[in-house]
Amino acid sequence: MMGRILITRWLLIPAILCNATVVTAMMASPNFFTEHQPDGSPITLRLRGDEKSHWKTDLEDFIVLQVDDGTYMYAIEEVDKDSIDFPNSRPKLVPSEDGVVGKINPIEYYSELGAKTIVVNTSLRSNINFTNSIVRLARHHPERLNDVISDDYYFKQIGGEIPEPKNIHEGDNYNDGERHLRKQHHETPHCQLSSEVLSPQFHRRQSTLPTSGFIKNLVVLLQFNDHDKARRDLPKHEEIEHLMETLTSIYSENSLGKLTIESTIVPEWITTTYDEAWYAEERSGTTNLHEAMREALDYLDNNNIIDFSQYDENGDGYVDSVTFLHSGYGAEHGGTDCKGQEYQNRIWTHQWQLFGDRDGNNIGPWISNRTTTTSTIERNARLGFGGRISGRNNRRDNTKVWTYQMASALRGTCGNSIAPVGHIAHEFGHGIGLPDLSSGGGNGIGGFCLMADNWGFDKTLDHPSHLSGWAKMKLGWLEPREPTFGVNTIDAAEEYSTGTQLYKIGDGDYNFPQNEYLLIEYRAKKGMDRHMPGEGLLIYHVDESPDVPGNINEGHPWQEDDWPRNGRHYRVALVQANRLFSLERAINNGGKQDFSSSDYIDYLKPSADRNMPWKGPFPNTDSYQNGTVYQTGVEVSSISSAGGSSMTFLFRGNPSPTAYSLLGVSSEEATIIDGYGNMYTTPP
């Protein structure tokens, strides 16, 4: 029964590219699906992770692997016994010898293998050296993405960082778009990107979309060749129009009316050259898919169906936004769809850039060949784009398509109902510069933000929550204010208000170092947030220092390597009032007791002992940047009840920026003045 592990590299991997931005995409469905063992017996599984790396687990979150004969086996973690005491030891996932899913009790099996170390029988698998190794049954945990490898695939994003142009962060239109530059390694030695692709302007255009005013979104409909032959029943045009209207409503509500998305849907489904499985290539999508997109754009351009210059609202030479809706079911749902297609042979919803095809051709953006009138050229010239005006009446347009969103037009894995809006709304957020606020392991800030968990608290994709206050601040939709000493009032985030809707504490003030701060917003069960499990204040602990890679390095008191001094924490962490750190521990995607209010826990204070602040209790208002922990003295207390249009809280803190990281002195020399006026030296 044992054999080669059937783990694929579940990525949209460029076939030839030398350097590329990493694809961004939504988390796997939180819902379970049914698979079958070779003997026909059903088993219940779910996907964990995202399109970059994911795996199947059972009802108890134990990881399962499929071997050559199709049998699903429980996975075990194999670690070199000589390095087990080192935190950087990376276990491997391999199939267990007799752990057939559905035939054994995984809890008992876990107790047998996980409660004690067992030397692996070296005859278990001939192609792996198990000498001096120990194992345990593998169970999903938040760190899974970072520290586990299989024999075939490293469970982490491929490649390493590549430097951005020095001036890429300059300019008012840059919206924290640093998130996705990675270096890809490929076999072709002569692969080179054009000078345009490598230019600072080329990368910056990803974030030049306006966050106020209008964005034009072109919706292109792709029907895979095999679906055309099978006459698959697809959503009607008016249903797609309603879907796009819902997308517009979501961003209008989140931006408090500042941003309007104008979507135009092409008049027909465009049939691809190949079948769905060819584009998925058993990886839920590869750059094969870019061939279909380029062919569709060529068809629209060559037949004068679309004048692409009309979708460049800001005049930078690029179509503002392109959304491709395809005729397959989304791979993110896992399992096998009702047409018999396994998820590896379907397309995972994602946002990315158009790169070359599988042979390394057509590197760079797609470019329109359509001619344009002088009036269009004059408009572009006035905006500083479009070049010199000639005396000719017509000339080549050269409008380009680079970034795109790709999503299924269909709901779930069966039927012809129109897709819910959650997946498109999440990917559109990437298009305007927002990063993912979750990882494939932990849950980030969960269902409290569209950019963390777009499935929503009802797990349907129909009712995603609002963007977090942090995301709205980054997009310029909310301007945070500093609280005053004493009582402060905060208005609900879901509706326009002339009052304060976001408070910021720190960032070089109130004893916090630069780039570390608290954010406070009031979320009520209104509008898009009406499906939240509760309401009240949401308090975020933000650390935007360069050493914090994003929301992929969760930290919590249950970690065994001296948290918070281990330096592990999210860039944007939700301070959960119930103190369970359920989001970091991947227990849930948020709950009622994560809100702060007089109905539950109405305060957030410093740790108990200023000489040993790392002892807690947690959460608290202490600084933890770079693993250096000290009290700031900030206190948020007497938080009012929720449910109305506003809430109040009492704030105490000293605004003097005396934290040692600001003074440029050692921790032994620095003095902190807390919110009560007490002065003390920070502990070493």
DRENZAGU-853738 format. One record per residue (C-alpha): residue in one letter; x, y, z. Coordinates in steps of 0.001 Angstrom, whole numbers, padded with zeros to 6 digits, always signed. Each point is the difference from the previous one (the first is absolute). Last residue first. Layout:
REM residues N
AXYZ
...
This chain:
REM residues 684
P+017255+044328+030485
P-002906+001522+001924
T-001293+003429-000973
T+000818+002647+002565
Y-002885+001518+001932
M-002144+003113+000196
N-003600-000031+001222
G-002313+002663-001446
Y-003035-002272-000037
G+000124-000595-003735
D+003578-001217+000205
I+003223+001971-000146
I+002700-002276-001370
T+003721+000568+000440
A+002714-001446-002192
E+003509-000786+001207
E-000224-003753+000541
S-001987-000371-003246
S+002933+001343-001959
V-000039+003444-001558
G-001215+001307-003359
L-002679+002121+001645
L-002761-001328-002212
S+000748-003651+000656
Y+000290+000889+003661
A-003623+001053+000251
T-000227+003593+001194
P-002436+001359-002578
S-001976+002151+002499
P-003742-000506-000583
N-000664-001481+003453
G-003002-002305+000062
R-003538-000361+001319
F-003113-000418-002108
L-003560-000558+001207
F-002415-001462-002520
T-003196+001025-001760
M-002267-001583-002591
S-001982+001299-002964
S-003037-000674-002209
G-001458-002386+002533
G+000462-003710+000556
A+003053-000160+002207
S+000444+000586+003733
S+002657+002391+001258
I+003731-000594+000398
S+001105+001016+003483
S+003630-000652-000973
V+002749+000586-002541
E+003394+000228+001689
V+003384+000980-001386
G+002888-000371+002441
T+002362-000994-002789
Q+001250-003101+001792
Y+002990-001797-001441
V+000725-002922-002301
T+002855-000186-002472
G-000888-002797-002421
N+000684+002182-003040
Q-003028+002161+000921
Y-001815-001253+003096
S-001458+003178+001516
D-002384-000513+002906
T-003715+000791-000300
N-001239-003380+001237
P-001224-003360-001209
F+001186-001785+002008
P+000859-000117+003675
G+002894+000240-000448
K+003326-001613+000916
W+001780+001907-002759
P-000457+003128+002104
M+002644-001149+002484
N+001175+003186+001735
R-003261+001802-000838
D-001963-002764+001684
A-003739-000291-000708
S-000085+000637-003740
P-001524+003230-001253
K-003767+000453-000358
L-002852-000763-002383
Y-003461+000546+001448
D-003718-000710-000276
I-000232-003779-000056
Y-003527-001311-000630
D-003123+002168-000310
S+002044+003055+000965
S+001656-000308-003400
S+002985-001586-001741
F-000713-002301-002927
D+001757-003359-000347
Q-002709-001570+002152
K-002501-000142-002834
G+002238-002130-002179
G+002734-000013-002606
N+001299-002254-002757
N+000315-003037+002244
I+002601-002175+001715
A+002808+001037-002334
R+002360+000622+002951
E+000667+003575-001088
L-003732+000593-000379
S-000877-001667+003299
F+002381+002191+001986
L-001885-001116+003139
R+000075+003332+001849
N-003799+000460-000235
A+000490+003608-001119
Q+001800-000918-003189
V+002677+002545-000876
L-000128-000317-003780
A+003460-000172-001516
V+001207+002011-002998
R+003669-000739-000716
Y-000566-003329+001663
H+002194-001144+002833
R+003191-001943+000643
G+002861+001871+001620
N+000958-002929+002248
R-000296+002407+002929
P-003787-000240-000246
W+000134-003006+000413
D+002707-002081+001639
D+000474-002878-002446
E-002801-002334+001070
Q-002862+001692-001781
W-003209-000015+002004
P+000403+003692+000843
H-000625+001084-003616
G+001867+000930-003186
E-000951-000306-003640
N+002551+000517-002730
I-001947+000302-003255
N-001902+003255+000457
G+002721+002095-001589
P+003772-000294-000221
V+000838+001665+003331
D+003715+000841-000166
P-000653+003268-001827
S-002003+001538+002880
E-003721+000259-000629
D-001093-001232+003424
V-003732+000387+000600
H-001975-001045+003081
Y-003669+000259-000943
I-002912+000802+002303
L-003523-000853-001120
L-002602+001807+002079
G-003509-001398+000138
E-002207-002340-001969
G-000822-003689-000171
P-000039-003089-002219
M+000280+002106-003180
H-002806-000488-002523
R-001105+003648+000006
D+003520+001109-000891
M-000802+000673-003660
G-002589+002550+001107
K-000280+000161+003779
K+000970-002264+002873
A+002352+002551+001554
R+003787+000296-000206
Y+001661+002713+002066
E+003643+000644-000894
I+003215+000212+002011
L+003523-000149-001402
L+003088-000665+002123
Y+003535+000871-001071
E+003394-001185-001160
N+001671+001651-002997
Q+002257+002235+002127
P+000408-001144+003567
F-002913+000132+002465
N+000459+002143+003114
Y-003189+001993-000604
D+001465+001209-003302
G+002274-001386-002681
D-002783-001902-001737
G-002207+000058+003106
I-003778+000186+000377
K-002322+000268-003018
Y-003738+000556+000228
L-002496-000736-002800
Q-003602+001048-000590
T+000127+003562+001345
G-003036+002170-000704
T-001333+001338-003280
S-001465-003404-000684
Y-000682-002195-003003
E-001185-003452+000989
E+001619-003384+000670
A+002810+001089+002309
A-002168+000879+002993
D+000907+003237+001765
I+002663+000420+002693
T-000233+002189+003096
N+002921+000647+002356
V+000054+000422+003786
G+003245+000936+001723
F+003356+001009-001492
T-000716+000703-003645
P+000038-002577-002740
E+002166+000521-003088
R-001931+000047-003225
P-000061-002401-002894
E-000996+001202-003478
L-002253-002538-001674
W-000398-000609-003727
G+003639+000686-000807
L+000661-003483-001343
K+002398-000810+002830
M-002526+001264+002561
K-002716-002175-001494
A+002281-003030+000237
W+000858+000721+003653
G-003666+000593+000860
S-000719-003500-001229
L-001846-000556-003257
H-003638-000766+000548
S-001353-003507+000343
P-000643-002498-002746
H-003628-001059-000448
D-000534-002209-003022
L+003349-001818+000149
T-001941-002849+001702
K+001928-000654+003223
D-002687+001637+002211
F+002683+002070+001756
G+001229+001274-003317
W+001804-001928-002734
N+002153+003087-000610
D+002323-000857+002859
A+003063+002239+000328
M-000378+002746-002616
L-003738+000373+000640
C+000750+000702+003651
F-001667-001080+003248
G-000384-003532-001315
G+003489-000883+001116
I+002667+002425+001148
G+002711-002391-001118
N-001514-003493-000096
G+003117-002021+000649
G+001483-002430-002500
G-000745+001071-003567
S+000585+003572+000951
S-002292+002878+000819
L-000008+003738-000551
D+000598-000268-003736
P+001408+003222-001365
L-001934+003066-001229
G+001114+002005-003026
I-003024+000787-002151
G+000222-003285-001898
H+000434-001969+003197
G-003384+001268+001168
F-001450-001137-003328
E+001067-003525+000952
H-002045+000130+003201
A-003094+001445-001689
I+000175-002651-002726
H+000046-002848+002533
G-002741+001432+002203
V-002531+000770-002746
P-001822-003309-000213
A+000143-001879-003311
I-003079-000164-002210
S-001978-003220+000189
N+000760-002529-002740
G+000101-003243+001950
C+002790-001757+001883
T+003331+000730+001682
G-000675+003215+001901
R-001516+002965-001791
L+000946+000724-003593
A+001693+002896-001787
S+003353-001251+001252
A+002639+002586+000702
M+003042+001632-001590
Q+001060+003544+000896
Y+002410+001890-002239
T+003186+002039-000047
W+001711+000765-003304
V-002230+001158-002831
K+001389+002670-002311
T-001308+002836-002167
N+002262+000253-003058
D-002584+002045-001997
R+001624-000132-003419
R-000623+003148-001991
N-002853+001781-001655
N-000600+003556-001183
R+003665+000573-000842
G+001601+003364+000776
S+001920-001367+002936
I-000549+000525+003726
R+003042-000997+002079
G-000293-002538+002798
G-003072-001711+001466
F+000419+001036+003610
G+000237+003331+001815
L-003719+000377+000672
R-000304+002590-002761
A+001763-002426-002300
N-002518-002716+000805
R-002894+002255-000949
E+001783+001094-003167
I+000567-003612-000974
T-003698-000740+000495
S-000939+002979-002180
T+002509-001119-002639
T-001966-003184-000498
T+001159-003458+000950
T+001220-002971-001973
R-000261-003438+001587
N+003141-002035+000449
S-000511-000345+003772
I+002946-001122+002096
W+000133-002997+002399
P+002517+000556+002749
G+003447-001592+000205
I+001506-003207-001372
N-001878-001127-003087
N+001982-003225-000381
G+001550-002147+002720
D-001243-003284-001422
R-002698-000450+002673
D-001403+003475-000740
G+001382+003282+001250
F-001228+002205+002814
L-003322+001681+000681
Q-000031+001197+003612
W-001699-001525+003031
Q-003233-000229+001943
H-001431-003407+000896
T-002918-002430-000004
W+001348-003544-000335
I-000635-001618-003383
R-001133-003630-000336
N+002061-003094-000744
Q+001442-000199+003521
Y-003590+000318+001270
E-001050-003297-001548
Q-002376+000159-002970
G-002827-002566+000005
K-002724+002302-001324
C-001549+000225+003467
D+003219+001495+001317
T+002707-002037+001732
G+001459+001174+003290
G+001356+003438+000786
H-002045+003202+000125
E+003109+002076-000804
A+000123-001664-003432
G-002856+002242-001145
Y-002583-001549-002312
G+000590+000492-003700
S-001504+002491-002465
H+002471+002812+000553
L-000398+003604+001126
F+002952+002229-000885
T+000074+003370+001757
V+002055+002782-001562
S+000759+003220+001866
D+001321+003435-000886
V+001004-000802-003574
Y+003545+001267-000324
G+001423+003051-001795
D+000147+002176+003106
G-003111+001963-000918
N-001804-000226+003341
E-003199-001410-001509
D+001672-002526-002283
Y-003077-002006-000914
Q-000851+002049-003103
S+003457-000712-001417
F-000991-003657-000215
D-002451+000611-002822
I-001857-003304+000211
I-001839-001937-002709
N+002240+001237-002799
N+000462-003551-001294
N+003770+000130+000421
D-000210+001374+003543
L-002621-002314+001467
Y+001652-003020-001607
D+003473+001105+001078
L-001241+000398+003582
A-001430-003518-000085
E+003213-001435-001438
R+002041+001774+002677
M-002227-001409+002736
A+000162-003526-001368
E+003787+000148-000254
H+000149+001320+003553
L-001669-003196+001192
N+002985-002037-001116
T+001750+002182+002569
T-001101-002600+002529
G-003315-000889+001640
S-001408-002302+002665
R+003248-001981-000129
E-001142-003073-001983
E+000753+001936-003219
A-002754+002540+000758
Y+000080+001361-003562
W-000044-003467-001535
A-002680-001123+002484
E-002393+002713-001190
D+000151-001141-003616
Y+001906+001745-002769
T-000487+002762-002576
T-002214+002139+002215
T-003573+000986-000806
I-000925+003661+000507
W-003327+000519+001770
E-001822+002963-001490
P-000901+003678+000445
V+003042+001078+002040
I-001019+001242+003440
T+000716+003623+000917
S+000556+000802+003669
E+000108+003485+001536
I+001508-000149+003488
T-000686+003055+002170
L+002275+001109+002844
K-000540+002756+002617
G-003500-001005+001089
L+000958-001033+003514
S+002897-001989-001460
N-001342-003231+001464
E-003557+000695-001116
S+001001+000994-003535
Y+002347-002960-000143
I-002713-002502+000844
S-002616+001714-002156
T+002230-000183-003084
L+000565-003717+000570
T-003766-000452+000331
E-000483+001780-003319
M+002535-002416-001496
L-002040-002985+001159
H-003203+001611-001294
E+001571+000420-003434
I+001087-003645+000092
E-003604-001008+000641
E-001164+002249-002849
H+002386-001750-002386
K-001348-003437+000850
P+001972-002518+002006
L+001320-003057-001851
D-001575-003288-001106
R+002783-002241-001295
R-000498-000868-003657
A+002333-002998+000314
K+002030+001245-002959
D+000132+003492+001492
H+001033-001431+003372
D+002800-001961-001661
N+001367+003155-001627
F+000063+002053+003183
Q-002350+002960-000008
L+001639+003306+000900
L-002055+003147+000707
V+001887+003318+000171
V-001085+002680+002496
L+001600+003428-000533
N+000187+002056+003187
K+000192+003784-000177
I+001057+001609+003254
F-001651+003265+001044
G+000558+002596+002725
S+002029-000977+003024
T+002540-002760+000495
P+001574+000748-003351
L+001918-002748-001757
T+003676+000870+000044
S+000791-003013+002150
Q+000758-002597-002644
R+001463+002795-002081
R+002962-000007+002372
H+001429-003191-001442
F+000274+001397-003504
Q+001093+003433+001169
P+002941-001493+001889
S+001231-001653-003217
L+000494-003761-000240
V-003044-000597-002184
E+001013+002863-002280
S+003529-001340-000388
S-001518-003221-001296
L+000224-003100+002118
Q+002705-002541-000665
C+000016-003765-000310
H+003294-001171-001471
P+000817-002590+002658
T-003316-001906-000170
E-000186-002114+003147
H-002046+002201+002261
H+000354+001693+003360
Q-002596+002609+001022
K+000975+003012+002050
R-002771+001607+001993
L-001736+003358-000091
H-003493-000380+001470
R-000721+002279+002912
E+001574+003283-000766
G-003288+001507-001139
D-000450+002101+003101
N-002192+002468-001864
Y+002285+002129-002152
N-002042+002813-001510
D+001625+002837+001906
G+003447-000640-001425
E+003047-001917+001153
H-000055-003636+000984
I+001601-001185-003234
N+002827+002498+000286
K+002752-002403+000940
P-001028-002561-002569
E-001093-003173+001781
P+002502-002580+001108
I-000824-003641-000584
E-001231-002090+002896
G+000298-003738-000035
G-001375-002892-001971
I-003047-002153+000428
Q-002638+000835+002567
K-000054-002641+002680
F-000953-003626+000430
Y+003009-001392-001825
Y-001115-002624-002475
D+000895-003502-001125
D+001250-001865+003067
S-002188+002197+002126
I+001099+003068+001875
V-001162+001511+003246
D+001197+003140+001769
N-001509+003106-001509
L-003365-000979-001379
R-000839-002247+002933
E+000614+002680+002629
P-003717+000459+000600
H-000630-003655+000832
H-001342-002919-002011
R+000787-003405+001434
A+002747-002391-001029
L+000282-003289+001884
R+003357-000075+001728
V+003451-001039-001099
I+003579-000495+001138
S+003143-000438-002087
N+003459-001430+000667
T-000028-001863-003332
F-003130+000835-001972
N+001693+000315-003391
I-002735+000425-002555
N-000208-001843-003319
S-000573-003449+001482
R-003081+000875+001955
L-001086-001780+003151
S+003112-002182-000008
T+001772+002457+002282
N-002595-000683+002698
V-000460+003386+001586
V+001310+000539+003505
I-002975+001017+002096
T-000278+003084+002148
K-002904+000106+002394
A-003370+001640+000254
G-000298+000492-003731
L+000184-003551-001257
E-002327-001870+002351
S-002084+003010+000978
Y-000304+000954-003645
Y-001201-003492-000863
E-002558+000197+002788
I-001240+003347-001295
P+000199-001211-003603
N-002396-002907+000634
I+000749-002450-002788
K-001647-001135-003230
G-001337+003303-001337
V+003441+001237-000987
V+002454-002886-000256
G+002745+000376+002602
D+002000-003170-000659
E+003484+001151-001000
S-000465+003736+000371
P+000393+002122-003098
V+002856+002531+000064
L+000120+003631+001079
K+003474+001270+000765
P+000979+001904+003109
R+002057+003198-000070
S+002361+000629+002893
N+000324+003753+000448
P-000963-000091+003671
F+002875-002348+000909
D-000743-002735+002493
I-000930-002488-002710
S+003350+000400-001756
D+001606-003393+000654
K-003382-001705-000232
D-000407+001096-003621
V-003709+000672-000334
E-002736-002062-001662
E-003535+001288+000254
I-002648-002608-000737
A-002794+000162-002528
Y-003244-001927+000250
M-000616-002033-003131
Y-002433+000550-002870
T+000168-002885-002445
G+000172+000858-003700
D+002334-002848-001021
D+002957+002360-000206
V-000385+001627+003406
Q-002343+002731+001224
L+001011+002022+003040
V-002062+000932+003056
I+000593+002693+002611
F-001852-000266+003314
D-002413+002902+000446
E-002490-002004+002089
L-002545-000177-002822
D+002726-001059-002448
T+002703+002110-001596
K+001060+000691-003579
W+002952+002170-000973
H+000782+003478-001221
S+002806+002109-001345
K-000067+002972-002356
E-003721-000367-000705
D-000907+000442+003663
G+000212-002047+003175
R-002196-002805+001284
L-002326-002049-002162
R-002760-002139+001474
L-000688-003700+000400
T-002826-002448+000652
I+000557-003625-000983
P-002226-002236-002116
S+000647-003744-000462
G+000260-001015-003647
D+002779-002578+000426
P+002460+002426-001629
Q-000771+002563+002741
H-002563+002650-000791
E-000035+003767+000436
T-002706+002139+001609
F+000198+003742+000632
F+000371+002222+003062
N-000431+003774+000129
P+002692+002495+001018
S+000704+000644-003702
A+003620+000647-000812
M+001364+003476+000606
M-000072+002593-002738
A+002700+000861-002470
T+003152+001892-000666
V+002452-000988-002728
V+003624+000815+000658
T+001535+002795-002021
A+002369-001253-002608
N+003658-000444-000785
C+001531-002624-002295
L-003198-001190-001606
I-000185-003303-001869
A-003025-002009+001090
P-001224+002465+002574
I-001488-001930+002911
L-003659+000528+000857
L+000572-002185+002981
W-001084-003327+001399
R+003301-001782-000327
T-001461-003466-000001
I-000029-002575+002753
L-000645-003528-001198
I+002485-001679+002276
R+001833-002786-001802
G-000776-003359+001478
M-001448-001905+002903
M-002861-002342-000615
